[in-house]
Amino acid sequence: MENQQTRKVIGFDIFGEFPRNLKLESDIKFVDRFEKAGGNGISIEELSKHLNDKGFENYKLVGGDILITLPEFMEKTLL
């Protein structure tokens, strides 16, 4: 029977610094404001450590650009 403890959580994120290969000025300004207010994002290793320290085991973290990683993940998962 499925319950909250049996569901796997899949987390997609760039993890860490935002990429700087942005083309739109509005995207560059957004990243600058975001990093100034909140700093760099957490690394995948650091987040994994915190989740493990809290006893979470049923998760998978996928690092990278979600426009690339999500379709790849779905293709592998659905095969």
N, C-alpha and C positions, 0 to 999 in steps of 0.2 A: 504494500500500500504506500502511495506517495504521501509525504508530509514535508514540512518546511526543512527538516534535516536531510532529506534525500534529494532535494533539488540542487543541482549544480549551478553555481553563479559564474557567469562568464563576463569578465571585465575587459573592455577595449579602451585603450588610451595611448597617447603618444609616450607617456611616462618620462618625466624629466623636462628638459628644455623644449620649447616649441621650435620647430624647424624654422630656419631663416631664409629658405628659398621661396619666399612669398612674392607674388607678382603684383597684387593689388595694394595700393597705398593704404586703403582702409584696413586691410588685414594686418599690415605691418604696424599701423597705429594701434589696433586692438591688442596685438601681442605685446607691444611696448607698455600699454596701460595695464594689461593684465599682470605682466611680470613685475611692474613697479608696485602694484598694489598687493600682490600675493606671492611674489617670488617664483622660482622655478617649481614645476610640479614634482611630485614624489617619484623616485625611481621604482622600477618594477621589483627590484631586489628588496628595497626598504619596505614597500607595501606588503610583499610576501612575508617578510619577517614579522611585521605587525599582525598580519592576519594569522600566521602560525602561532605567535605568542598568545593570541586571544583564543586559540583552539579551533579556528576555522580550518577545515581541510577540504571541503567539497567545492573548490573553486578553480578557475583557470583564468590567468591573466594573459591577454594578447596585446603585445606592444607594437606600436607603429601607427601609420596613417589608416584610420578606420575605413577610408574609401578604398583602400587596398586590402587590409587585413580581414574585414568583414566578409566581402565576397569570397576570398580564399578560404576562410574558415567555413562558410556555409557550403561551399563546393565540396570540401573534404568531409564535412559532417553529413551531408545528404547522400554521399556515395555509398 
